[in-house]
Amino acid sequence: MKFKLQSLLFSLLVTGAITAQQRSGYWQQKVDYKMEVAMNVKNYQYDGEQELTYTNNSPDTLTKVFYHLFFNAFQPGSQMDARLQSIQDPDGRMVNNLGTRENPEFESRISKLNEDEIGYLKVKSLEQDGNKLNYETVGTILEVELHEALLPGEATTFEMEFEGQVPVQIRRSGRNNAEGVALSMTQWYPKLAEYDFEGWHADPYIGREFHGVWGDFDVKITIDKDYILGGTGYLQNPQEIGYGYQEEGQKVKRKGKKITWHFNAPNVHDFTWAADPDFIHDKLKAEDGTMLHFLYKDNDEIKENWKKLQPKTAELLAYYNEHIGPYPYDQYSVIQGGDGGMEYGMCTLITGERSYESLVGVTAHEFAHSWFQFILATNESQHEWMDEGFTTYISSLAENEILNKNNDNPLSGSYRGYNYLANSGQEQPLSTHADRYQTNMNYGIGAYSKGSVFLAQLGYVIGEENLAKTLKRYYQEWKFKHPTPNDFIRVAEKVSGAELSWYLNDWTRTTNTVDYGIKSVEAAGNGSEIVLERIGQMPMPIEVEVTFDDNSTQNYYIPLALMRWEQKNNGNQLEDWDWGHPTYSFEIEKTGIKKIEIDASQHMADVDRSNNVWEK
């Protein structure tokens, strides 16, 4: 497998002294899971055993660890339930509207779950290297006191017995979703929390995204033989399973009422699966050799769209391979399930009763997450915009090309969304923790639209060619790690030669806006003096297009002093504009000006374009 060499090299890096990372002193923890789980498809309960080897690559001595117990969020009175009842615009999938469309009155679906409908994860026993441990369940977090401290560079093994119940489908995970998929098994097992240079990330599960430790997963799932599974990892026993997983001509040796699916997933930070007795399983080998799997319900109304989706998914893979970097695993699965669209290791769960274009769109977005979240594993809770925004950026470009939309600016929707938020008076900085946004609207537009514009506008700042190089180098340097915003902007600085800390700071850590205007145009000698003004607090390099009476045009470029850099071949180069000066003037030694426009390309996210144009 093409992944094996990368897996070996990665393991050598993280288990020894790491000296060649891009961030000075960088390190990351490692986990190796072995799990066996038996699912009862009648009551949706399961029993599991977990052996977890945890390697402490940090410089710190650890005296405790934390596990996530995500399914505990789906219980009346949980923090997720309370948040649904207090936020002014709850997720429509998670509530019942008891009022009208004009006057909604929301009721949390979690608050109405019965005992046999809730989700839970219960730890029955836990040992460290054969010694029993003291632990306490606090909502969706298991707090564990170690028997022996884990020293830097050492490893320890935890052995756990646990039991769970799959909740009624509310959010991401669950049973019997709206389209009838039996099991959407995401965040279903006790998962060790991440520990990094900032300490423990044992965030309660309230509603947002995830952060996980890199490692290898060996998982065995025993379930009724009629169920067809798909998800993370490579199937190890296809001859026992069948259902299209075995090689052509290979005999299937399935026996008894239950079968055990054995998966191995190297170098991932999560493990997901879905199952249904009515899944159709199609396969398509892409040009790079990646095997694409498609699992969807045997429903005549959706079959045609799911068949048409398959070659488009191969085109998406080729696009992302070219514009970000090579997909490193041997397979990827698109699975009907969940409650919308959500990315996971080597797979995605999407709702499948969609139009063809919507099906391609959701696949484009979730597949792109494989690069920007499951290979470049940012902390989504803290830097949600790096995942959702970067994914929105690249998937919008991919859709435009693959679906032949021919949109001159495929990211115009992101700009519109950001502009609405910036002028709403409700915007919060992108540095806000994902669970701390006052509204879902703030989170959604901020993470997706403003995060996407971060990249699109960076292309305006440093040039599209430099942006394209930055994305590829970022992927190459930070894949299979946990990059931060600073790591990305440092790559952009190395590629372009520009100073960009101001851009990262203003765009993501403040709500400062870009707003430039044309203050005056006056006759000056044999030409004209143009005075520009900076109205917003965020600085930018400025492009000005001047159109003359004969319809000829001339472009002018005003570098930003903070960048200590300028784009070459970008019109007439003028003197730098310092941020401290709110106005800037320059002269044109030509008469007959018909029109002047700041940022004619509209790639700068100016929040008020009404003052960007002067016309005679």
N, C-alpha and C positions, 0 to 999 in steps of 0.2 A: 504494500500500500504506500502511496506517495506520502502519507502522513507519518509513517513509522520513523523516518529519519528525523523529521522535525520534532516528534514526540521525544525521541531519545536525546536530542540536543537540548530540548527544553528541560528535561529532567536533570541532565547534568548541570545546567545552569542554576536551577533553583535549589538543588540539594547540597551544593557546595558553597564556597565563598564566591559571591557574585561581584566581579570587579569591572565588568565591561559594559555596564548598563549606561543608558543615555542620561539618566538622572543620577547625580553623584550619590553614592551610598544606597542605591535602590535595592530593595529586597522584596520578596513576597512569600507568603506561606504556601504550604502544599497539603492537600488531602488526598487520600486514596480510600474510596468507599467499596465495600463489598456488602451487598444487600440481597436478602431473599424475602419476598413478600407473597402472601397467599390471599387472593381476593375472593370474597363471597359476593357474587353478582346479584344475589337475592336481597340481601340487606345492606349492601354497599359498605360493608365493614371488612377490614383486612388486618392481618397480623404480620409483623415484620421483624427481622433480625438484621442488625447492622454492625459491621466491623469497620472501624474508621482509624486509619493510621494518619496521624497529624504530625507534620514536620515543622518545627519552629525555626524558620530562617531569619527571624528578627534578631536584633541585638538585645532583646528584653527577656527577662525571666517571667514566665506566665504562671500564675497561681490559680487561675480560673479560666473557664471557657464558657461560651454561650451558644445555644442552638436556637434556630428558628423553628417554631411550631405553627406554620402558617394557617393550617386548617382551623385552629382555635379562634380565628377572626370571625368565622361564620357561626357565631352563637349570640343570642340575645344578650345585650349588655356589654358586648365587646367594644373596644375603641373604634373599630370599623363601623359598628352599629351606631355608636354615639355620634360619630362624625357625620354619618348619613342624616342624622336627625338635626344636626346643628348647622350644616353648611347650607347656604341659600340656594345653590344650584346643584343638587345631588345628581349623581350619575343615573340617568333614566333607566338603565338596566337593573339597578339595585333597589329601586323604590316602586311603590304603587302610587299612582296619582288618584287621590280620592276626590279631588275637586274637578275643575274644568281646565281646558287649555288656557283660557284667559285668566283664570284664578286658580292656579294649581295648589293642591294641598298634598304634600308628600308623606308617605308612610314607608319606613324602612322595611324591606322584605326580610332582612335578617331578624328583625324584632319579632316576626311572626313564625319563625321556624319552630317546629316541634322537635322533641328529643330524637326522633328517628330521621329528622331532616337536617339537623345541624351538622357541622363538620367538627372533627376533633382529632388531635394527636396526643396520645398519652404514652409517656415513657414508663415502662413496667420495671425495668432494671437497667443499671448503667455501671460499668466497671472500667477502671483504668489499669491496664496491665495486670488484670486479675484481682484488683482491689476495688471493693464497693465504694461508690462515691455518694456524697451528699449533694442533693440537687433540689431545686424548687421551680415549679412552673408558675410563671407570672404572665398571664395572658398568652401572647404568642411567642414568648421567650422562655427558654429553659436556662436557669442560672445554675452553673455547676462549679463546685469547689473541688479542685484537684487533690488527689491523695498525695502526689509528689509534684513539686514544681517542675515545670518543663523549661529546661535551660536552653540558651541560644544554641542552635545547631543540632539539637537533639530531637528525637521522634518518640511518640507514645501511641499506644493503641487503645481505643475505646471500644467496648463491646456493649451493645444495647439491644434490649427487646422493647418493641413498641407496638401499639395498636392504633388504628385510625378508623374514621368514618368519613366517607365522601359526602360533602354537603350537597343539597340541592343546588343546581347551577345558579350562582348569584354573580360572581365576578371571576373571570379567567378559569378557575377550577370548578369542578362539580360534575354532577350526574344528570343525565337526561336533559340536555340543553334544549333550547327552543326549537332546534331542528332535529331533535330526537337522537342525538349522539349519546351513547350510553355513558361513557367515562372520558372525561377530560382531566387527566391526572398531572396537574402542574403544582409545584410547591407542596408535594404530597408526603414528604418524608422529613424526619428531623435533620435539619441542615445546619452544619457548623457555621457560625457567623464569621465574617471577615475581620482579621486583625491586620492593620497596616501602620504606616508611619504616623497616622492620626490616632491610633488606638483601636478599640473595639467598635464595630459597627453593628450593634445589636438593636437595631431599630424595630419597634413594634410594627406589625403589619396593619396599617390603617387604610391603605388603598393604593399606594403608589408602587414604584418599581423596586428593583432588587440589586443586591451586591453579593458576590460569592467568591469562594476560594478555588483557585485552579487545582485540578487533580484528575485522577483516573477513576472511572466508575465501572464496577462489575456488578450487574444487577440481574437477578432471576425473578420472574413474575409468573406465578402459577394462577391460572384462571380457567374457566370453562372452555372446552376445546372449540366451541363455536365462535369464540371471539377472535377478531383479527386486530393485531396491535401494530402501532407504528410510533416512532418517536426518536429520542436521542440514542445514539450508539449503533454498533454493528451487530447484527444477529449472529450468534455463535452456533446455533443448532438448526439451520434452515431445513435439514432433512427430516427433522421431527415436527416441523411447523407447517410447511407447505404454504398455502395461501399466496403463492406467487413469489415467495422468498427463496425457494430452492432453485438450483440451477436447472436448465432445460434438460429433461430426460431423467432427472434425479428422482428416485422413488421416495415417497413420504412414508415415515414410520410412526405416524401418530397413533397412540394407544390410550385407552381409558377415557373417562369423562372429562378429565382436566389435562392440560398440557402446561409445560413450563417454558417460557420464553427467556432465553439467556442472551443478554446484551453486554457488549463491552464498549465503553466510550472513553478514549484517551484524550487528555488535555481539554476538559470542559469544566465549566463552573456551575453546572446544574444538570439535572436529568429529568426528562419529561416523557410521558407516554399517553396515548389515547387508545381506546378500544371500543369496538362495536361489532355485533354479529353480522351486520349488513354492509360492512365496508366493501367497496370495490377497491382493488389494489392494482394500480398501473405503474409501470416503470418506463423511464426514458433515459438513455445514456447520453450525456452532453458531450460536446466536442472535446472538452478537457479530460474526459473519462469519468467525471462525477456521475454517479447514479442518482437520478431524481425519482423519488417515490411520491405517488399521489394516492391518498386514501380518502374516499368520500362515500356517502350513502348511496345505496342502490335506488336512486330516485330518478325516474325518467325526465322530470322537469329540469334537472340540473346536469345531467350526463353530458349533453352537448357542450356546455360551457366549460366543464371540467376537462373534456377531451381537448378543446381548443386552447385551454390554459397551458397545457403541457409543453408544446414547443416554445411558447412565449416565456415560460420559466427558464428554459435553456438559453434563450436570448438574454434574459435578465442576468443570468449567471455570467455569460460572456461579457456583458456590459460592465458589471461590477469587477470582474477579473481584470479588465482593461483599465478601468478608471480608478480603482482603489488598489487592488492587488489580488494575487491568486487565492482562490478559496482552498483551504488546506485539507479539508476532510474528503473522504471518498464518497459521501452521500449527503443528500438533503431531502427532507420529507415535507410535503405540503399536505396538511391533514385537516379535514373538516371537524370542527369542534369548538369549544370555548364559547365566547360571547361577542366576538367581533373579529379582532386580529391581535395576536400576541406572539412575540418572538421567543424561541427557546433554543437550546443547544442542538444544532444540526436539524432543526425542524421548526415549523410554525403551526399554530392552531388558528384557523380562520372559520368564520361562518360561511357556508357555501351556497346558500340560496340567494344568489346575487345575479345581476346582469353580468355579461361577459366583461365589459370594461371595468366594472367595479371589482370583479374577481381578479383581473390582472392587476388593478391598482393596489388592492390590499396585499396581494402576493409580492408586488414590487417593493412595497414599504417594509413588510415583515422580513422578506428575504434580505434586504439591505441591512437590517439589524444584525444579521450574522457577521458582517464585517464590523459595524460600529458598536456592537454591544457584546456579541459572543466571541469575538476575536480581539477586539479592542475593548476590554472590559472596564469601562469607566464605572465609578460609583454613581449609579443612576439616582439614588436618593439625594445626593448633593449636587451632581452635575447632569441633571436630567436633559438639559438642552444639548449636551454633547452627543447624547444618544439619539433622542428624538429629532433634534434639529438637523444634525448631520445626515441622518437617515432620510428625513423629508427632502433635504437638498438633493442628494444623489438619486433618490427614487423618482423625484419630479423630473429630473433630466432624463432618466432612463425611460420613464413612461412616455415622455414627449417624443423620444426617438423610436421606441419599439412600437408604439401605437400610431406612429406617423401623424402626431397632432400638429406638428409644424408651428408651434407657438414660439414667437420671437423671444418671449421672456417666460419660460416655463415656471419661474419662481414668482410670478406676479401675485399669485394668491397668498404666498408667504408675506410679501411686502404689504398687501392690503390688510392682512390679519394683524401684522405688527402695527401698522399705522392706526388702525382702529383702537388697539390696546393703548398705544402711547398717548392718544388723544382722549382716552376715556377717563383719565384721572384715577384709575384703579391699578395701574401697573406696579408690580413689585420686581426687585432686581432678580436676575437669573441665578444669583448666588443663594436665593431662598431655598431652604430644604423643600423637597417635593411635597411633603405632607403639610407644609406651613403656608401654602398659598391660601388667601382668603376665599377664593372661589375656584371652581373647576375651570371656569373660563380663563382666569388669570394664568393658571397652570398650563392649560392646553395651548393658548395662543403664545405664551412665553416660551414654553419648551419646544413646540413644533415650529411656529412661525418665526419668532424672534431668533430662535436657535438656527433655523435655516438661513435667515437673512445674515446672521453672523458670517457664514461662509460666503454667501453670494456677494455681500458688500466687501468682504475681504478681497474678492477678486477685483473689485473696483479699486481698492486701496493699493494692492501690490501687483495687479495685472493677472489676467486669467491664466496665462501660462505658468506663472509662479504659483498660483493657487493649485493648479492641476499637479504640479510637481510636489507641492506641500502635502497633498492628500496621499500620494503614493509613498513619500518618504515617511510620513507619520505612520502609515500602516506597517511599513517595513521595519521601522525602529521600535514600534510599541505593540505589535501583535503578541498575544499571549501574556500581556502584562495589564497593569491598571493605570493608564495614563490620566493625568489631571489636565485642567485647562492650561496651566502654565507649560506643561510638556508639549501641548499642541502648538502654542504660540511661539515657543522656542524653535520648533521645527520650521515654522513659517519664517522666522527671523533668519535662520541659517540658510534657507532656500533663497530668500529675496535679498538679504543684506539690510533690510529695513529694521528700525526699532519699532516694536509693536506693542509694548506693554500698555501704552495709553489706550490702544484699541480694545484689548482684553478687559482692562479695568473699567472704562466708561460703558462699554456695551453690556457687560455681564454682571458687574458689581454695583452699578448705579442705575438710575432711571433717567440719566441725562439723555437728551435728544439731539439729533442732528437737525439743524434748521438754519439755512443760509438764504439770504435775499439780496436783490439788487437794490441798493439804496438810492443811487442817482446816476444819471448819465448827462454829462455837461460837455459843451464845446470847449476845446482846449487847443489853441493855436490852429494848426491845420488838421486836427483830428478831434478825438473825444476822450474825456476822462470818465472812467467807469469806477464807481465806488460800490464795493460789496460789503455786506455786514454779516457777522456771525450772531445769530439770535439765540440759538440753542447753546447748551453748555458743552456739547461734545464736538471736538474739532475733527476736521477732515481735510485731506487734500482736495482741491477744487478744480473741476473741469468747466470751462466756459466756452460756449459755441456762439460765434458772432456771425449773423447773416446780413449781407449787404444788399443794397437796392437791386443789384444785378443778379441776386440769388446765389452769389458765390459765398462760401463760408470760410471762416478761419477759427481754428481751435487754439485755446490757451490753457496752459496747465500751471496751477499754483501749488507748489509742493508745501507740505506741512512741516514746519520746522522741527516738531517733535520726532518725526520719522528719521531725520538726518539721512534722507534718501529721496530719490525722485524717479518717476517712471520715465524711461527714455522713449523717444519717438512718440510722444503724446502731445503733439501740437507745440506751439511756441512756449518755451519754458520761461516762466517769470520768477521773480524773487520769492523766497519762502514767506509764508504767513505764520507769524507767531501767535499762539493762542491768546496771550495777554492783550493783544490788540483786537478790539471788537470790529474794526473796519479795515478795509484793504482797498487801495486804489491803484489803477494802472491806466496807461494811455495807449490809444490806438491811433496811429498816424494815418488815418484814412477816414474820409467822410462817407456819408450815405449809408449809415447803419439802419437796417430795417428791424432787426430783432436780436436780442441777447438772451441766452438761456444758460442757467447753471445746471449742470448734470443732465444734458439732453438724453443720455442713455437711460436715465431714471434707475440706475443701479445703486445710487446713494439713497439711503432710507431717510430722506428729508420729510419731516412730519407735516410740513406746510409748504406745498409746492406753488401756492398762489403767488408768492413773491419771487419765484425762481425765473420768471420770464419778464422781460421788458420789450415792448413793441412800440414802434414809432406811431 
